[in-house]
Each structure stands twice: as structure tokens, then as C-alpha cells.
Amino acid sequence: MKTKDITKIALMISIIIVLGFFPPIPISLLPVPIVIQNAGFMLSGLLLGKKNGTIATLLFLCLVAIGFPLLAGGRGGMSVFFGISAGYLFAYPFATFLIGWVSEKLNPNNQNLSYGFVITFLFGALFIDFCGAVGVSLLSDVSLSKSLIASIAFIPGDTIKAFFAAIIAKRISNSLVQRRA
């Protein structure tokens, strides 16, 4: 792995950590709050691609697992991987990979904002929300149908996060292309 790739991965982990500083917003429908941090995982797939984006996400989750309180609300440690939000956490690397993979195929260099948004929304927001709802259902006494219906509360915010992730990725990619020219 090149030094340039390692630097990009470290910067993305830093961005994800900073997004965790925004406090979680509790909602009454589910015992899982709304967080800004998942936008970082979407952005990771768009900017770094399937390989490096997934590595950044997995390294971040390793830091959380060893006890660093890096998740929104200052949570960390192995217990979060067995708690009510475990489905969301386990979805993050898969979502990052899917976003990176599809983006590399359909939207290289993030040149098309519409593609970037659709990819991020489908393989990021909806995928993470679905996996999270399944996790909530498995780890609580909430049925899967109720959990899926309640997770609809996340869709408006996740739509905004996917849109901003696509905009940021396009702007950064355009800037990098201009610097090379």
C-alpha cells in the first residue's frame, strides 16, 4: 500500500471521528438515535473506493472495539457490537464497500452528482437503515415489521446526508482533477 493511500485512509478516519462529535438525536420510535457519523461511511466509499474506503471503515470500527469512545455520544468498546445499534455498525463496512464498488463502475471520479446521490442513498442510507432495523429486531422485542416501519424516521435525514456526501465527493474529486491538470 502506498503512503498516499495510507494518508487518505487516515484522513477519512479522522473525518468519521469528527462527525461523531455531533451529539446523537434521540427519537421515540426506536431506541437508536439519529447520528451524523454515518455520512462519513458514505463519503468514505465515494472518495476512497471499495478497497481503501472499506479499510478506513474497518480500522475505525477496530478503534471503537478496543475501547476508544469514537461513536456518536462518546460510545466505544466491544459492548456496542452487541447492543441495540449493532446492526448499523456491522452494516457500515458493507455499505462502504458497496458504495465504492458501484461508484467505481458507474461514476468514476464522482463526476455525476445524480449518480453519486443515488448510489449513496441506495447502498448507503437504505442499506444501513435496513441492516440496522434487522439488528434492532434481533436484539430487542420489536418485530421486524415494526422495526422497518420505525426506521422510516431515518430516511429524511439520511437523504440529506447522502446528498451532501455526493456533493462533497464531487467537489473534492473535481478539485483533485484540476490540480492534476
C-alpha positions in Angstrom: 0.0 0.0 0.0 1.3 3.4 -1.0 1.9 6.3 1.5 -0.7 8.3 -0.4 -3.4 5.6 0.3 -2.5 5.4 3.9 -2.7 9.1 4.3 -6.2 9.2 2.6 -7.4 6.4 4.9 -6.1 8.2 8.0 -7.8 11.4 6.9 -11.1 9.6 6.3 -10.9 8.0 9.7 -10.3 11.5 11.2 -13.4 12.8 9.3 -15.5 10.0 10.7 -14.3 10.7 14.2 -15.1 14.4 13.9 -18.6 13.6 12.7 -19.0 11.5 15.8 -18.6 14.7 17.9 -22.1 15.8 16.8 -24.4 14.7 19.5 -26.9 11.9 18.7 -30.6 12.9 18.4 -32.9 10.5 20.2 -36.2 9.6 18.5 -39.1 8.0 20.2 -39.8 5.3 17.6 -36.6 3.4 18.0 -34.0 3.0 20.8 -31.4 4.1 18.2 -30.6 7.8 17.8 -30.1 9.8 14.6 -26.4 10.4 14.0 -24.4 12.4 11.5 -21.5 10.0 11.7 -22.9 7.5 9.1 -22.4 10.2 6.4 -18.7 9.6 6.9 -19.0 6.0 5.9 -20.9 7.0 2.8 -18.3 9.6 2.0 -15.6 7.0 2.6 -16.9 4.8 -0.2 -17.4 7.6 -2.6 -13.9 9.2 -2.1 -11.7 6.2 -1.4 -13.4 3.5 -3.4 -14.3 0.0 -2.3 -10.9 -1.1 -1.1 -9.5 1.9 0.8 -12.9 3.0 1.9 -13.7 -0.3 3.5 -10.2 -0.4 5.1 -10.9 3.0 6.6 -14.3 1.9 8.0 -12.9 -1.3 9.4 -10.0 0.5 11.1 -12.4 2.9 12.6 -14.5 0.1 13.9 -11.4 -1.6 15.3 -10.6 1.6 17.2 -14.1 1.5 18.6 -13.8 -2.1 19.5 -10.6 -1.6 21.5 -12.4 1.0 23.6 -11.9 4.4 22.0 -15.2 6.4 22.6 -15.4 7.4 18.9 -19.1 6.7 18.2 -21.6 9.5 18.4 -22.4 10.1 22.1 -18.9 9.0 23.2 -19.6 5.3 23.0 -17.0 2.7 22.4 -15.8 -0.8 23.4 -16.9 -4.3 22.5 -20.3 -3.8 24.1 -21.5 -1.6 21.3 -21.2 -4.5 18.9 -23.7 -6.5 21.0 -26.0 -3.6 21.7 -29.1 -2.4 20.0 -27.2 -0.5 17.3 -25.0 -3.4 16.3 -26.9 -3.9 13.0 -25.9 -0.4 12.0 -22.3 -0.9 13.0 -22.0 -4.2 11.1 -23.6 -2.6 8.0 -21.1 0.2 7.8 -18.2 -1.7 6.1 -20.6 -3.4 3.7 -22.2 -0.1 2.8 -18.8 1.5 2.3 -17.8 -1.4 0.0 -21.0 -1.3 -2.0 -20.9 2.5 -2.4 -17.2 2.3 -3.5 -17.8 -0.7 -5.9 -20.9 0.7 -7.6 -19.4 4.2 -7.8 -16.2 2.9 -9.4 -18.3 1.2 -12.0 -20.9 3.8 -12.7 -19.5 7.1 -11.6 -15.7 7.2 -11.7 -14.2 10.3 -10.2 -17.6 11.3 -8.9 -18.3 13.4 -11.9 -22.1 12.9 -12.0 -23.8 14.3 -8.9 -27.1 12.4 -9.6 -25.3 9.1 -9.8 -23.4 9.8 -6.7 -26.6 10.7 -4.8 -28.5 7.6 -6.0 -25.6 5.3 -5.3 -25.1 6.7 -1.8 -28.8 6.7 -1.0 -29.4 3.2 -2.1 -26.3 1.4 -1.0 -25.6 3.7 2.0 -28.7 5.1 3.6 -31.2 2.5 2.7 -28.8 -0.5 3.2 -27.6 0.8 6.6 -31.2 1.5 7.7 -32.4 -1.9 6.6 -29.5 -3.8 8.4 -30.0 -1.6 11.4 -33.7 -2.4 11.6 -32.9 -6.1 11.3 -30.4 -5.7 14.2 -32.9 -3.9 16.3 -35.4 -6.6 15.7 -33.0 -9.4 16.6 -31.7 -7.7 19.7 -34.9 -6.4 21.1 -38.5 -7.4 21.5 -39.5 -5.3 18.5 -40.9 -7.3 15.4 -39.1 -6.9 12.1 -42.0 -5.2 10.5 -42.3 -2.6 13.3 -38.6 -2.0 13.3 -38.6 -1.5 9.5 -41.5 0.9 9.7 -39.9 2.8 12.6 -36.7 3.1 10.6 -38.5 5.2 8.1 -37.9 8.0 10.5 -34.3 8.0 9.5 -35.0 8.4 5.7 -35.3 12.2 5.6 -32.1 12.8 7.4 -30.3 10.1 5.6 -31.4 11.5 2.3 -29.9 14.8 3.2 -26.7 13.1 4.4 -26.5 11.1 1.1 -27.0 14.3 -0.9 -24.3 16.2 1.0 -21.9 13.2 0.7 -22.4 13.2 -3.0 -21.8 17.0 -3.3 -18.7 16.9 -1.1 -17.3 13.9 -3.1 -17.9 15.7 -6.4 -16.3 18.9 -5.2 -13.2 17.1 -3.8 -12.9 14.9 -6.9 -13.2 18.0 -9.2 -10.6 19.8 -7.2 -8.2 16.8 -7.4 -8.7 16.6 -11.2 -8.0 20.3 -11.6 -4.8 20.1 -9.5 -3.5 17.3 -11.7 -4.2 19.3 -14.9 
